[in-house]
Amino acid sequence: MENRFKFYNTLSRSVETLIPNEDGKIAMYTCGPTVYHFAHIGNLRSYIMEDVLEKTLRYIGYDVKRVMNITDVGHLSSDADTGEDKMLKGAKREHKTVMEIAQFYTEQFFEDCKKLNIKKPDVVEPATNCIDDFIHMIEVLLEKGYAYQAGGNVYFDTSKLDDYYVFSSQSEKELLVGVRDDVEEDANKKNKNDFVLWFTKSKFEDQALKWESPWGTGYPGWHIECSCISMKHLGEHMDIHCGGVDNIFPHHTNEIAQSESYTGHKWCNYWFHVQYLNDKSGKMSKSKGDFLTVSLLEEKGYDPVVYRMFCLQSHYRKPLEFSYEALDNIKSAYVKLVKRIQDLKEDGSVEQEKFQEYKERFEKELCNDLNTSMAITVVYDLLKAEMSDATKRALIEDFDKVLSLNLLTAVVEDANTGVDAEMEAYILAMIEERKAAKKEKNFARADEIRDILLGKGIILEDTREGVKWKKA
């Protein structure tokens, strides 16, 4: 197969052509959710773009195996091994057991994914299934001298590495900015960036999940989970590792450190990171005021697929600013797009040359660092092009294998449903009268017409494309 897919590799800090391992298959790993609460739409932006990446690779002919973990133990409220265990925090909040919390929010996560047309990975593995794997890797790291015991815990010794900061040329101090809630010092650590592989003594006497280990009863650190789960299902060489940019340091940095120290060779060739979802005040997160979930968007009248389209209209490497106004614009565009597609006739034959021409254009955009915005532009272009409706429908059905926007099947409600033909004719006549009044500089009459229509529940909007109307 021709290697033509290019994307940004965070490890090399450059756009590279994907070259698979010798077997030609793509081994792909996704950092999964910590299942202590509902998924935030900011987190889900990463999963949407990872889904598009996987579907693109399959679309252009690669055999992909994608693995994802479920973190149900070991993730503290700071990525720097401090704070409260997130799972225990969730259990206390809802007066349930940790495993009840894990099961409920795992199910909710995949329900959200289903609503967003995110394909479930081929393998989904909870961390609590892999305790023996974690213990084995830690034993090997201790034997090789990359780990040490202190204060009852087992730590990875970052000073043993020539290049711990593999993702950046930034200084230690700058990188520490990426560590959330880094407010507590662990006196057991030899170096401040050493990280916990196994806890046996911690500040939580009431830690709910504990297992026997060679170092005492305890539980794994968060970072060890992804290394072991990926190797369990993908082997010791991986093609692509995915996550949000907030995972780069320290989580993915630590994964590389322990994995390559364990294997003795390079572990993963390409790293795919998705930028933050922001609002006007900065990065959106669960800790901020409006905890935005898929369910909340539905309550506000948005089809979750509209949020997917919102994400696809932006490049994954650019921060995306969320606002309801922006989402309204995408909702309007989505409704119009689906209605145009629904107007296409189902008869006729597919023109193969046209089909191939537009398919190649679509693939070219996706293979250019996953340019989903331009890929959607190809959909608009084909709708305007001279070709049979059958060809257009066939192309849209084909493209939606990647876009997953329900373009042929969505049931959309026109914002002006319920306005009969007589009322619509009246509205259009009033718009024309208002247009004439403005031309004659009779602005008082133009304003009066706007107010008359508003009194009948109709809002006028002056746009670059002309005057538009909608129900109030």
N, C-alpha and C positions, 0 to 999 in steps of 0.2 A: 504493500500500500504506500502511496505517495505521502510523505510527511509534510502536510501543508498547514497544520493548525499551529498558530502562534499565539502566545499569551505571555503576560508579565510574570517572571519568576522572581519572587521576593528575595530568594537566596542570592541570585546573581545581580539583582537590581537592573534587569534588562528584559526586553521582549525576546523570547526564544522560540524556536520551532520545536514542538514536542517530538521527541524521539523515544518510542517505547523501549522497554527492556527486550531481551532477545526473543522471548516467546510472542512478541507482538501484541500482547494483551495489556490493558491499562489497569494497574493496581492503584486504586484511588481510596483515600481515607478522609473522612469528615469528622471534625471534633463535634460530638453531639451535645445535647443540652444537659445542664444540671437540673434534675427534675424536682425542684423544690417549690416551684410556682409556675404560673402560666408563662408561655413564651411571649416576649415583648416583640412588637413588630420590627424593632431595630435588629434584634437577633435573627428574626425571620428573613430579613433582607439577605443575610449571608446564605441562608439555606435555599432561598429562591435562586440566587446566582450560582450556587454550587449545583443545583438541580439543572439549570440551563447548561452549565459546563458539561455535566454528565450526559445530558440528552444530545448536546452538540456532538460530543465524541462518538456516541452511538450512531447518530444521524449520518456522520461522514464515514462510518464503517468500522470503527474500532470495537473490539470486544472489551467491555468494561466490567470490572468487579469492584463495587463500592462498599466499603465497610464504615460503620459509624458506631461509636460507643454511646452508652447512656451513663452519665455520672450519677450514681446513687449513693456514693460514699466518698469522703476524703476531700471535697472541695470546700475550703474555708472561705470566709467572706473577703479575705484578701488573697490575691494570687501569690503573695509572699509568705504563705504558710502561717498567717496570723488571723485573728478574729474568730468568729463562731463558725462551726460547721453549718453550711447552708441547709443541708438536709435536716439536721436537728432543729434549726431555726424554723423551717417549714412545719415540722412535726409539732413544735411548741405552739406555733401560731394557730394551728387547726385542731389541736388536741387529738392527734392521731399518731400512730406509730410511723417510724421512718419509712418502712416498707409500704405502708398504706399510702403515704404521701408520694413515694416513688412510683407506685403503680398508677395512681390517679393522674399525676401530671405527665407521665409517659404517654398514657392514653390520650390526654388532652393535647399533647404536643403533636401526635400523629393525626389527630382529628383536625388540628389547624393546618398541618401539612396537606391533608386531603383536600381541604377547602381551597388551598392555594395551588393545587395541582402539582405538589412536590412529590416526586416518586420516592417511595420508601426504599432505602438502600438494600442491597442484596443481603447484607448481614448487619444485624443490629445486636450489639452485645452489651448487657449491663456490666458495670465494673464488678459488682458483687459476685458475678459468675467466675471471676478470673483471679481469685486470691492466690491460688497456687502458682499461677504464672508470674504474679508480682513478686512473690517470695523468691522464686527461682532467679529472676533477673537481679534482684537485690543481692542474693547470695553471690552471683557471678561478679557483680560490681565490687563487692567487698573483697572477694578473692583477687581481683585484678588491681586492687588498690585505689579504685575510683570512689569509694565510699568509706565512711567511718561511723562508728557508734559514739554517741555523746549524750549524756543526760537521759539515757534510756531509749533515745530515738536513733534512727539511721539516716545519715545525711549524704548527699552527693557532694564531692569535693571539687568545686569548679576550678580551683587553682591547679589541678592536674592537667588541665587542657591548655593547649597553645593558643586556641582561638575560641573562647567561650562565646563571645559576642558575634556569632556568625552572620546575623542579619543586618548588622549596622556597624559603621565606623564611629558611632557616637561613643562618648565617654561613659564610664560607669554611672556617674552622677546624672547625666541626661537620660540614660536608659531607665534609671530607677523611677523616673516620672511615670513610666508605663505601668508601674506596679501599683495597683489600687490599694488604698487604705494602708500604705506602708508606714505604720506608726509605731509598731512594737519591735524591739530588738530581741532576737533569740540568742541568749548568751551561750548556748551550746554550739553555735556555728563557728567554724574556724574563719570563714570568710562571709561577708554579709550577703553574698549572692548564692551561697550554698543553699540547697533546698532539701526538704524532707522526703525521703523515700518510704519510710515507715515510722508511724507514731506508736510509741508504747506508753510514754508518759507525756501527757499534755495537760493543759489547764482544765479540760473537761472531764470531770470524774463521771459524768452521766452520759458519755459517748454511747450511743445506742447500739452501734454495730462494731463488734470486735471479733478478731480471729486469733488463734494460736499461731505463733511464728517462732523461729529460732531466737528471736530477740525479746520474746515476751508477748503477752496478749496485747493486740493493738489493731491498727487499720492502716491502709496504704495512704501515701500522699497522692495528691491529685495528678501530678505530672506523669507518674509511672504508668497510669492507666492506659493512655493512648498508645504509648510505645508497645506495651505488651499485647493489647487487643489487636493492633494493626499487624504485629508479627504473627500472632496466632492464626490470623485468617489470610494474610497477604504474603507472609514470608519475610525474609530479612532485607529484601530490596523493594522499594516502593516507587511508583512513578509520581503521583500527585498527592500532596497533603493540603487540605483546605481548612479555612477558618476565617474568622473576622480579624481585622487588623489589631484589635485589642488582645488577641492571642499571641501575637508575635513575640512579645517579651512580657513576662518570663516563660510563658507556657511552652511555646514552640521551640524557643531557645533551649529550654531544659529537656524537651523531648529529644532533640538532636544530640545534646550532650550525653544523656544516658544511653540512648540507642546505639550511637556510634562507638561509645566506650564498651558497650556490651558486645557488639558484633565485630568490632575491629575494622570496619569499612564504612564507606558512605552509605547512608540509609535511604534517603529520599532525594530524588533529582529535582523536583519542581514543587514550589510552594505557591499556592493561590490564595490571596487574601482579599476580602471584601471590605470596603471602607464603611465608616460610620453612617448611620442615619442620624441627622441632626434636626433640631428645630432652631428657631431664631436665637435661642440662648445657648446653643451648643449641643453636645452629644445627648441623645435621648437614652434613658435607661429606666430600669424598674424603680430606682431610688428617687426619681424625680416625680413631680406632681401628678401629671396625667399618665397613668400606667396604661399605655395603649396596647391592646390585644386585638386579635382577630375578632373575637366576640364583641368587643366594644365597637369596632368598625361596622359590624353587622347591625348592631343596635342603632347605629347612626344612619343606617340605610345604604351602606356600601357592600356590594358584592366583593368578597375577598379577592376575586380575580382582578378587580380594578386596582387593588393594591399591588398585585403581581405586575400588572401593566405599568403602574407608576414606577416600580423598581426597574423594569426593563427599558424604560424611556431614558434612563440615566446609565452612564458607564460605571461598572462595578468598582473601578479604582478611584472614583471621585466621591467625596462626601455628598450625600443627598439630603436636601433640606425638606422636611415634611411640614405641610400645613394643610388644613382642610380645604382651603381655597385651591391649592395645587391639586389635591385629590379630586375636588369637584370638576376641575378642568379635564382631568384624565377620565373621570366617570362620563362626562359629556362626550368626549372623543371616542370612548369605548362603545357607548350606546350607538353613536352615529356609524361607527365602523361596522358593528355587528348588523345594523339595519341595512347598510349597503350590501353586505355579504348575503344577507337573507333575501335580498331582491334579485340575486343572481338566479337565472333559470337553471334547471337541472338537466335539460335536454341538450342534445348536440354531442360532439365528439371532442376529445382532448387533442390539441395541436402539439405534437411531441417536440417540435423544434422550439416553440415558445415556452413550453413547460421546462425544457432543459436550460434554456437561456436564463429564465428567472430563478430556477433552482440553483444554478451556478452563481448568480448574483447574491442570493440569500446565503449560500455557503461561504462565499468570499467575505461577507461582512462578519459572519460568526467566527471565521478562521482568523480574522484580523483582531486579535485580542478581545474576542467575545463582544463585538460591537452590536449589542442588542437593539440599540436605538435605530441604527441604520438598517438592521434586519427588518424592523417593523416598517421602516420607510419603504422597503421593497414591497411590502404588502400593499401599501397605499399606491405605489407606482403601478403595480400589476392591475389594480382595480380601474385605473385610468387608461390602461394600455388597450391597443386594438388586438383583441383575441376573443375567442368564444367564452361564454359563461362557464361552459364545462371545464375549460382549461383553467380558468380563474378558481373555480371551486376545487379542482384537483390540486392546484398549487397551495391554496390556503389550507386544505386538509393536510398536505405534506408538511408545510411550515409549522403547523400547530403541534406537530410531534415534538418540536423544541420549545416553541413559545408557550404552549399549553394555556391558551387564553379562551378556550371554548368558542372559537370564532364561528364555527358552523352550528353549534348546538345551544349557545346561550339564549336564554329567554330574557329579553330586555324590555323594560317598560318605558315607553316614550314619556318624557316629562310633561307632554301636553295631552296625554290621554284623557279623555272625558270632555274635550272641546269639540262640539259638533261642527258640521260643515258650515252651517249658517253663522255661528259665532266666529269661526275662523275667517270667513269672508269679511265679516264686520271688522275684525281686528286688522286685517290686511288693508282694508279701505281706509281705516283710521290712520294707519302707518303712512299710507300714501298722502293723505291730507296733511299730516304732520310734516312730511318731507317737503311738500309744496309750501307750507306756511314758513318753514325755516328758510327756504330758498327766497321767499319774499321778505325775509327778516321780520316776520310776524312771530316773534319768539313767545309772546304771551299766549297766542293760540296753540303753538307747539307744546308749551307746558301744560295748557289746559287739556289737550288731547291725552298727554301722558297721564294726567291725574284722572281723567275719565276712565281710561283703561285700567288704571290701578284700582279704581273703585269697583271694577268688575272682576278684580282678581287676576289681572294680567300685568306683568312687569315687562317694560321695554328696556332693551340694552343696546346702546350705540357701540358698534364694533367696527374694526377696519373693513370687515366684509359686508357691512351694512347694518340695518336695524334688525335685531332678533327679539323674539318675544317668548315668554314662558309663563306658566301658571305660578301664582304667588304661593 
